[in-house]
Amino acid sequence: MEIVERVWTEPWEGLRCTPVGGSAVGVVVLSGSSGRVEAARARVLARAGFDALTIRWFGGPGQPPGVCEVPLETFTAAVDLLRADGLRRVGLLGTSKGAEAAMLTAVRDPRVDAVVALAPTSLVWRNVGAGLDGADRPARSSWTWRGHPLPFVPTDESWTPAEPAGVPVAIRGWYEQSERTFAADLPAARIPVERARAELLLVAGGADAMWPSLPYAARLRERRRAADGARTVLVGDPAAGHRVVFPGEVPPPPSTVFDHGGTPAAAARLGAAAWPHLLDVLGGGLLPADGG
């Protein structure tokens, strides 16, 4: 499928990829804590029939340099843009911290029809990096809504990595230890996905070395089931790590800083298993017959 690309500079850096002839379905594509504009993923989604907008949601002009008190209005503004163009269905697709943002936005914005959460968390966590003031401590929420920080779980600063210096670090244990240390903070920091009207696709690997995304995804699914919420689909792979590679995507190089867990083969297998569900949940039956 041929696509048209438009580069955005305002109100944020971004790229919009649209099938020639347009689409009825839009999707806002969010990176994790890498902060990059997910251009390659947006192109893959556009070739499958989506009008895909990917934005830089921190680290750009006027934005916090890190994932620190990022306004959720950043994401509702992206929904505004797609809705203003008359799209019949709008979804959010996010990875890791981007998945956290996508779910929190859907809870607050009933115009979001679907969310795809890759390597998700079930909790709001503390900031990753500095805020607008240039400081990353003391701990603050990753997110704000209408100017107010969301309740969050801090991280236990007594945790130390098991790996020697110079080796990519697995930080899953840090999050698991922090849940135990700050157990009293967990109820207020839960992402209340049961309040969102959006359909939800959760994609997670059991060997995720960044945080326990598969157990988190299971918690999110059970919370929705208990509340008789909107459709929720969980696609997991016990051997996959933090990364998900969809058909048509080029696997990213290994990180030199963090151990993401799993293998490239498992990441691709998980992406292939999730892909038809993504087309279904995001597309809502509105994609062209040959989409994907």
Secondary structure as GFF3:
##gff-version 3
##sequence-region A 1 292
A	DSSP	beta_strand	3	8	.	.	.	ID=ss1
A	DSSP	beta_strand	14	19	.	.	.	ID=ss2
A	DSSP	beta_strand	25	30	.	.	.	ID=ss3
A	DSSP	alpha_helix	39	47	.	.	.	ID=ss4
A	DSSP	beta_strand	51	55	.	.	.	ID=ss5
A	DSSP	beta_strand	70	71	.	.	.	ID=ss6
A	DSSP	alpha_helix	73	84	.	.	.	ID=ss7
A	DSSP	beta_strand	89	95	.	.	.	ID=ss8
A	DSSP	alpha_helix	97	108	.	.	.	ID=ss9
A	DSSP	beta_strand	114	118	.	.	.	ID=ss10
A	DSSP	beta_strand	143	145	.	.	.	ID=ss11
A	DSSP	beta_strand	148	149	.	.	.	ID=ss12
A	DSSP	alpha_helix	172	181	.	.	.	ID=ss13
A	DSSP	three_ten_helix	183	185	.	.	.	ID=ss14
A	DSSP	alpha_helix	186	189	.	.	.	ID=ss15
A	DSSP	three_ten_helix	193	195	.	.	.	ID=ss16
A	DSSP	beta_strand	199	205	.	.	.	ID=ss17
A	DSSP	alpha_helix	213	226	.	.	.	ID=ss18
A	DSSP	beta_strand	232	237	.	.	.	ID=ss19
A	DSSP	alpha_helix	264	283	.	.	.	ID=ss20
###
